[in-house]
Amino acid sequence: MKAITTILLITGLFLLTACTSAPEGITPVKNFDLEQYKGKWYEIARLNHSFEEGMEQVTATYTVNDDGTVKVLNKGYITKEQKWDEAEGLAKFVEGSDTGHFKVSFFGPFYGAYVIFELDQADYQYAFITSYNRDFLWFLSRTPTVSDELKQHFITKAKKLGFATEQIIWVEH
């Protein structure tokens, strides 16, 4: 009985941590500065998933809590229902505070990875993000529109890393 309990505990811990790792071949940015990253970001593009289905005007706002964790407030307009929706979460660093890799929870003790794999580290004007696998991809910007050159750079980088770029959704603002 003790062996079964141990196996279940190890399996449970693996499942909880597997969702907070970066996908193989994708490295989080180093020399990350949370103070520069905090604030409001506009979602420029994403791969679709159920929790953002049909949303436009999507933003993410990051606020640093006193304990060093990060409050995440995602907001978007559901076009079909003609209403705003928002979700509040909590992010914690996975590695050190100088690495752009968080675990984020919107549902209690269950965390998912938030991996910043490219960032305009000079001015913190754009970021490319994934989660624990390549089904998740976001392009965030400090402004609701970006240049065609930056869009192409995003597509090129995402394709090189194995994302399904033909499924990218460009978000209306």
C-alpha positions in Angstrom: 0.0 0.0 0.0 2.9 2.4 0.8 4.4 1.7 -2.6 1.2 2.6 -4.4 0.9 5.9 -2.3 4.5 6.8 -3.2 3.9 6.1 -6.9 0.8 8.2 -6.9 2.5 11.0 -5.1 5.5 11.0 -7.6 3.1 10.8 -10.5 1.0 13.7 -9.2 4.1 15.8 -8.6 5.4 15.0 -12.1 2.0 16.1 -13.6 2.0 19.3 -11.6 5.6 20.3 -12.6 5.4 19.0 -16.3 3.0 21.8 -17.1 5.4 24.4 -15.8 8.5 23.4 -17.9 9.4 25.1 -21.2 8.9 23.0 -24.3 12.0 21.2 -25.5 14.2 23.4 -27.7 12.7 26.7 -26.3 14.7 28.7 -23.9 13.3 31.5 -21.7 15.0 34.9 -22.0 17.8 35.8 -19.5 18.5 39.2 -17.9 14.8 39.6 -17.4 13.6 42.7 -15.5 10.1 42.3 -13.9 10.0 46.0 -13.2 10.2 46.8 -16.9 7.9 44.0 -17.8 5.0 44.9 -15.5 2.1 47.0 -16.8 -0.3 46.6 -19.7 0.3 44.5 -22.8 -1.9 44.1 -25.9 -2.3 40.6 -27.4 -1.3 41.0 -31.1 -1.6 37.3 -32.1 -2.1 33.9 -30.6 -2.8 30.3 -31.3 -6.5 29.7 -30.5 -7.6 27.8 -27.4 -10.9 27.4 -25.6 -10.3 30.1 -22.9 -9.9 32.8 -25.5 -12.3 31.5 -28.1 -13.9 34.4 -30.0 -12.1 37.1 -28.0 -10.8 40.4 -29.4 -9.3 43.5 -27.8 -7.3 41.1 -25.4 -4.9 42.6 -22.9 -2.8 41.3 -20.1 -1.8 43.5 -17.2 1.0 42.5 -14.8 1.3 43.9 -11.3 4.0 43.0 -8.8 2.7 42.0 -5.4 4.6 42.8 -2.1 5.8 39.2 -1.9 7.4 39.2 -5.3 4.6 37.2 -7.0 2.8 38.8 -10.0 -0.9 39.5 -10.3 -2.1 38.7 -13.8 -5.2 40.3 -15.2 -6.3 39.1 -18.6 -9.2 40.9 -20.2 -10.9 40.4 -23.6 -14.1 41.2 -25.5 -16.2 38.2 -26.5 -17.6 39.4 -29.8 -20.4 36.8 -30.2 -21.8 37.6 -26.7 -20.9 41.3 -26.9 -19.5 41.3 -23.4 -16.2 41.7 -21.6 -14.6 38.8 -19.8 -11.6 38.8 -17.5 -9.5 36.3 -15.5 -7.2 37.0 -12.6 -4.2 34.8 -11.9 -1.0 34.6 -10.0 2.4 34.1 -11.4 5.6 33.0 -9.7 9.1 32.7 -11.1 10.1 29.1 -12.0 13.9 29.8 -12.1 15.5 33.0 -10.8 13.9 36.4 -11.1 16.2 37.3 -13.9 14.8 34.6 -16.2 11.5 35.1 -18.2 9.9 31.9 -17.0 6.9 31.8 -14.7 4.3 29.4 -13.5 0.8 30.9 -13.7 -2.3 29.8 -12.0 -5.9 30.8 -12.7 -7.3 27.7 -10.9 -5.9 27.3 -7.4 -2.9 24.9 -7.0 -2.8 24.1 -10.8 -0.1 26.0 -12.7 0.9 26.3 -16.3 4.1 27.6 -17.8 4.5 31.1 -19.1 7.8 31.1 -21.0 9.0 34.4 -22.6 11.3 33.1 -25.4 11.8 36.5 -27.1 11.7 40.0 -25.6 12.6 43.4 -26.7 15.1 43.8 -23.8 16.1 47.3 -24.8 12.7 48.8 -24.4 10.3 46.0 -23.4 8.0 46.8 -26.3 7.1 43.3 -27.4 7.3 39.7 -26.2 6.8 36.2 -27.6 5.4 33.7 -25.1 4.6 30.0 -25.0 3.5 27.6 -22.3 4.5 24.0 -21.6 4.0 22.8 -25.2 3.7 24.3 -28.7 -0.1 24.4 -28.6 0.2 27.8 -26.9 1.7 30.9 -28.5 1.2 34.6 -27.9 2.6 37.8 -29.3 2.3 40.7 -26.9 3.1 44.4 -27.5 2.9 47.6 -25.5 0.8 49.0 -28.3 -2.3 47.6 -30.0 -0.6 47.6 -33.4 2.9 46.7 -34.6 4.8 46.9 -37.8 4.5 44.4 -40.6 8.2 43.7 -40.1 7.7 42.7 -36.5 4.7 40.5 -37.4 6.9 38.7 -40.0 9.7 38.3 -37.5 7.2 36.7 -35.1 5.9 34.3 -37.8 9.5 33.4 -38.9 10.7 32.8 -35.3 7.6 30.8 -34.3 7.8 28.6 -37.5 11.5 27.9 -36.9 10.6 26.8 -33.3 7.9 24.4 -34.6 4.7 26.3 -33.9 1.7 25.9 -36.2 2.0 29.4 -37.7 -0.8 28.7 -40.3 -3.2 28.7 -37.3 -2.2 32.0 -35.9 -5.0 34.4 -35.1 -4.4 38.1 -35.4 -6.3 40.0 -32.7 -8.4 43.0 -33.5 -8.2 46.0 -31.2 
